[in-house]
Amino acid sequence: MQHRAKPKETPTAQGLRAEKVELEPGLHVVATPIGNLSDVTLRALSVLASADLVLCEDTRVTRRLLDHYGLRPSLLAYHEHNAAAVRPRVLARLETGAAVALVSDAGTPLISDPGYKLVEAAIAAGHRIFPIPGASALLAALVAAGLPTDRFLFDGFLPAKAGQRKTRIAELTTIPATLILYESGPRLAASLADLAAALGERPAAVCRELTKTFEEVRRGTLDALAAHYEEAGPPKGEIVIVVGPPGGEAPTVSTDTLDAKLNAALLRFSLKDAVDAVAGETGLKRRDVYQRALALTSGRKK
């Protein structure tokens, strides 16, 4: 068992109680919210309240979560710039029988952060690793995208340089799985365009600011999404791209249904925006939706 039974005190958070307990010695890898602070688990709060030391990427970011729940553990910064220097200190604490918690700024540690090397070193030194599961941006995006979930590949951030990015994408073209990528706002349009050029008109979703106030999931083909963000400009916030697997069957939408959606969209938007909206909603190729929209609008002018 991870916890010994004897509680010390009970921190209270939003009417819920997380017991402060004696933790087993070792490294406790704790997932924290990706935006909405209510997404933390009671077990995570208990571990953070009880750990001898909490390692975090940015103490200011982690302190906001801890302050929200009235927790005051000892903090130590552990990030890519100081990891090599701090890691021996952490291993020394583990040797004394300490219970050390590891968190990232948001989500599950080791996903696009330096925690892997610490876990690897702790295992090599014979220490136990305790996973404390919880929020993860890649899984949140996957379930919101509306794309196949039975097989998926997470490939982190694409390279920033165009040549390296295209080489990486070429390696992904034949993978028979849904692809999940992280991206920054300034590079989003270029990455989507490169994905569209290499992968074709696959269905995709851009998931932004998940669990936060301005959460957005925009669905469509890769080329339609690339065109949208090229025109709209770089979006703010944390971004996850989800791309459907190769060889999927084209979506089937009846002409009557397509016409109804287009007519409704044309009442609210320009022709271009209406086409983008309907293509994104239905997953149909943008050029096919555009041709049908032209037919509908030209018929009105006669």
C-alpha positions as MATLAB code, in Angstrom:
seq = 'MQHRAKPKETPTAQGLRAEKVELEPGLHVVATPIGNLSDVTLRALSVLASADLVLCEDTRVTRRLLDHYGLRPSLLAYHEHNAAAVRPRVLARLETGAAVALVSDAGTPLISDPGYKLVEAAIAAGHRIFPIPGASALLAALVAAGLPTDRFLFDGFLPAKAGQRKTRIAELTTIPATLILYESGPRLAASLADLAAALGERPAAVCRELTKTFEEVRRGTLDALAAHYEEAGPPKGEIVIVVGPPGGEAPTVSTDTLDAKLNAALLRFSLKDAVDAVAGETGLKRRDVYQRALALTSGRKK';
ca = [
       0.000    0.000    0.000;
       1.180    3.505   -0.706;
      -0.129    5.086    2.504;
       0.225    3.971    6.071;
      -3.078    4.258    7.861;
      -2.296    6.851   10.514;
      -3.508   10.338    9.451;
      -1.844   13.470   10.855;
      -4.312   16.164    9.883;
      -6.975   16.840    7.305;
      -6.565   19.733    4.840;
      -9.941   20.758    3.453;
     -10.493   21.854   -0.169;
     -13.902   22.983   -1.477;
     -15.660   20.825    1.091;
     -13.578   17.744    0.247;
     -11.066   16.232    2.650;
      -7.624   14.917    1.750;
      -5.882   13.164    4.598;
      -2.311   14.073    5.457;
      -0.626   10.711    5.918;
       2.698    8.951    6.298;
       3.938    8.309    2.771;
       6.062    5.379    1.754;
       9.635    6.453    0.979;
      10.299    6.993   -2.716;
       9.463    9.268   -5.623;
       5.766   10.114   -6.008;
       5.016   11.347   -9.544;
       1.933   13.551   -9.134;
      -0.359   14.779  -11.922;
      -1.765   18.279  -11.383;
      -4.506   20.236  -13.207;
      -3.878   21.494  -16.750;
      -6.023   24.562  -16.127;
      -9.058   24.114  -13.908;
      -7.780   23.739  -10.344;
     -10.789   21.580   -9.464;
      -9.340   18.789  -11.596;
      -6.799   17.810   -8.940;
      -7.447   14.463   -7.235;
      -7.828   13.955   -3.498;
      -4.932   11.517   -3.597;
      -2.715   14.149   -5.252;
      -3.621   16.688   -2.548;
      -2.858   14.129    0.137;
       0.561   13.377   -1.349;
       1.420   17.059   -1.779;
       0.345   17.775    1.796;
       2.399   14.892    3.154;
       5.608   14.819    1.091;
       8.927   15.709    2.689;
       9.826   17.637   -0.465;
       7.934   18.701   -3.597;
       9.885   19.163   -6.835;
       8.337   21.539   -9.354;
       9.267   23.237  -12.630;
       8.331   26.726  -11.413;
       7.704   27.264   -7.710;
       5.434   30.246   -8.470;
       3.137   28.146  -10.667;
       2.947   25.276   -8.181;
       2.470   27.678   -5.285;
      -0.775   28.935   -6.867;
      -2.196   25.405   -6.758;
      -0.957   24.786   -3.226;
      -2.256   28.132   -1.952;
      -5.658   27.395   -3.482;
      -5.900   24.301   -1.277;
      -4.091   25.689    1.765;
      -1.054   23.419    1.487;
       2.465   24.412    2.603;
       4.984   21.715    1.653;
       8.683   22.368    1.152;
       9.363   23.213   -2.519;
      12.449   22.831   -4.693;
      12.717   23.918   -8.337;
      13.571   21.079  -10.731;
      13.532   21.951  -14.434;
      15.514   21.442  -17.629;
      18.011   24.189  -16.791;
      19.029   22.898  -13.340;
      18.109   19.203  -13.522;
      21.680   17.919  -13.805;
      22.738   19.863  -10.695;
      19.620   19.200   -8.603;
      19.189   15.501   -9.398;
      22.048   14.323   -7.085;
      20.520   16.336   -4.223;
      17.159   14.671   -4.770;
      18.723   11.209   -4.891;
      20.531   11.984   -1.633;
      17.199   12.860    0.008;
      15.701    9.623   -1.254;
      18.611    7.724    0.287;
      17.566    9.073    3.702;
      14.121    7.487    3.305;
      12.321   10.678    2.284;
       9.042   10.760    0.379;
       9.623   13.140   -2.540;
       6.818   14.355   -4.822;
       7.439   15.441   -8.412;
       5.013   17.741  -10.249;
       5.142   19.674  -13.510;
       3.637   23.104  -14.151;
       0.521   21.368  -15.474;
      -0.621   17.839  -16.191;
       1.256   14.584  -15.788;
       5.022   14.811  -15.141;
       7.488   13.246  -17.610;
       5.281   14.277  -20.572;
       7.479   16.832  -22.380;
       9.458   17.709  -19.232;
      12.771   16.541  -17.633;
      11.221   14.195  -15.077;
      12.132   11.057  -17.040;
      15.835   11.285  -16.155;
      15.019   11.643  -12.461;
      12.725    8.613  -12.529;
      15.373    6.647  -14.419;
      18.048    7.590  -11.863;
      15.767    6.836   -8.913;
      14.960    3.376  -10.279;
      18.651    2.686  -10.885;
      19.348    3.621   -7.247;
      16.704    1.167   -6.042;
      13.982    3.622   -5.003;
      10.263    3.019   -5.506;
       8.246    5.079   -7.972;
       4.608    5.836   -7.120;
       2.442    7.108  -10.029;
      -0.324    9.449   -8.843;
      -2.506    9.737  -11.971;
      -4.668   12.658  -12.983;
      -5.016   15.347  -15.635;
      -3.230   15.044  -18.991;
      -3.605   17.484  -21.894;
      -2.983   14.834  -24.531;
      -5.749   12.539  -23.219;
      -8.168   15.440  -22.733;
      -7.606   16.475  -26.358;
      -7.958   12.911  -27.620;
     -11.387   12.403  -26.067;
     -12.617   15.831  -27.242;
     -11.393   15.545  -30.835;
     -13.959   13.038  -32.050;
     -11.294   10.891  -33.729;
     -10.450    7.187  -33.225;
      -9.134    6.451  -29.735;
      -8.345    2.730  -29.969;
      -4.775    3.383  -31.132;
      -2.861    6.649  -30.864;
       0.693    8.015  -30.924;
       1.864   10.988  -28.882;
       4.829   12.684  -30.593;
       5.300   15.768  -28.413;
       6.345   19.042  -30.037;
       7.245   19.101  -33.715;
      10.657   20.674  -34.473;
      10.643   24.473  -34.758;
      12.733   24.584  -37.937;
      10.745   23.944  -41.118;
      13.132   21.391  -42.637;
      13.365   19.318  -39.494;
       9.608   19.571  -38.986;
       8.885   18.233  -42.479;
      11.316   15.368  -41.933;
       9.594   14.440  -38.670;
       6.143   14.599  -40.259;
       7.300   12.360  -43.103;
       8.113    9.719  -40.499;
       4.522    9.878  -39.237;
       2.722    9.472  -42.564;
       2.238    5.694  -42.447;
       1.649    5.225  -38.727;
      -1.777    3.508  -38.415;
      -2.935    5.527  -35.436;
      -4.388    8.842  -34.391;
      -1.554   11.343  -33.918;
      -1.329   13.718  -30.951;
       1.067   16.677  -31.056;
       1.793   19.708  -28.923;
       2.354   23.056  -30.643;
       2.813   26.747  -29.891;
       0.533   29.482  -31.228;
       3.140   31.185  -33.459;
       4.013   27.901  -35.218;
       0.493   26.453  -35.432;
      -0.474   27.552  -38.966;
       2.873   26.462  -40.450;
       2.752   23.084  -38.706;
      -0.818   22.450  -39.874;
       0.148   23.371  -43.437;
       3.114   20.976  -43.335;
       0.897   18.239  -41.885;
      -1.686   18.806  -44.628;
       0.989   18.677  -47.344;
       2.365   15.360  -46.069;
      -0.729   13.611  -44.694;
      -3.428   14.866  -47.048;
      -6.917   15.931  -46.046;
      -7.149   13.912  -42.877;
      -9.694   14.951  -40.248;
      -8.085   16.762  -37.342;
      -8.790   18.929  -34.320;
      -6.979   21.830  -32.704;
      -7.645   21.821  -28.959;
      -6.737   25.005  -27.097;
      -6.847   26.075  -23.450;
      -8.435   22.797  -22.368;
     -10.365   22.980  -19.060;
      -9.853   26.770  -18.931;
     -12.310   29.630  -19.409;
     -11.629   30.037  -23.128;
     -11.454   26.330  -24.004;
     -11.817   25.752  -27.742;
     -11.910   22.640  -29.933;
     -11.896   23.408  -33.671;
     -12.442   20.413  -35.952;
     -11.911   20.088  -39.690;
      -9.514   18.776  -42.304;
      -5.850   19.664  -41.922;
      -5.922   22.039  -44.896;
      -9.043   23.811  -43.629;
      -7.531   24.241  -40.170;
      -4.266   25.497  -41.668;
      -6.166   28.067  -43.729;
      -8.178   29.215  -40.713;
      -5.173   29.833  -38.467;
      -3.179   31.418  -41.295;
      -5.938   34.007  -41.625;
      -6.909   34.311  -37.952;
      -3.334   34.583  -36.695;
      -1.600   32.791  -33.828;
      -3.991   31.743  -31.047;
      -3.080   32.144  -27.405;
      -2.741   29.385  -24.845;
      -1.658   25.761  -24.707;
      -2.403   23.861  -27.938;
      -2.823   20.187  -28.810;
      -3.211   18.961  -32.406;
      -5.030   15.651  -32.949;
      -4.892   14.067  -36.421;
      -6.950   11.112  -37.593;
      -5.230    7.903  -38.790;
      -4.568    7.174  -42.469;
      -6.956    5.249  -44.643;
     -10.126    6.261  -42.817;
     -13.345    6.245  -44.773;
     -14.560    9.638  -45.949;
     -17.465   10.964  -43.891;
     -20.917   10.485  -45.384;
     -23.316   13.433  -45.325;
     -26.470   13.538  -47.388;
     -26.999   16.406  -49.830;
     -30.080   17.532  -47.916;
     -28.158   17.626  -44.634;
     -25.245   19.482  -46.219;
     -27.582   22.018  -47.819;
     -29.371   22.603  -44.533;
     -26.110   23.194  -42.707;
     -24.808   25.504  -45.422;
     -28.042   27.511  -45.603;
     -27.992   27.995  -41.826;
     -24.312   28.987  -41.858;
     -24.769   31.398  -44.774;
     -27.356   33.310  -42.767;
     -24.688   34.100  -40.155;
     -21.367   34.085  -41.971;
     -19.667   35.091  -45.191;
     -19.348   32.417  -47.856;
     -15.794   31.591  -46.843;
     -16.549   31.406  -43.110;
     -19.692   29.360  -43.739;
     -17.702   26.848  -45.794;
     -15.022   26.631  -43.090;
     -17.638   26.093  -40.392;
     -19.524   23.354  -42.254;
     -16.365   21.601  -43.421;
     -15.121   21.556  -39.830;
     -18.433   20.279  -38.476;
     -18.933   17.527  -41.046;
     -15.341   16.527  -41.818;
     -16.063   16.846  -45.552;
     -13.375   18.169  -47.872;
     -13.423   21.938  -47.946;
     -13.371   22.116  -51.744;
     -16.484   19.902  -51.936;
     -18.329   22.049  -49.403;
     -17.205   25.178  -51.252;
     -18.519   23.902  -54.572;
     -21.877   23.079  -53.010;
     -22.029   26.496  -51.345;
     -21.345   28.174  -54.684;
     -24.179   26.189  -56.255;
     -26.580   27.253  -53.511;
     -25.649   30.939  -53.627;
     -25.633   31.142  -57.436;
     -29.120   29.639  -57.456;
     -30.333   32.446  -55.192;
     -29.018   35.134  -57.536;
     -31.022   33.910  -60.560;
];
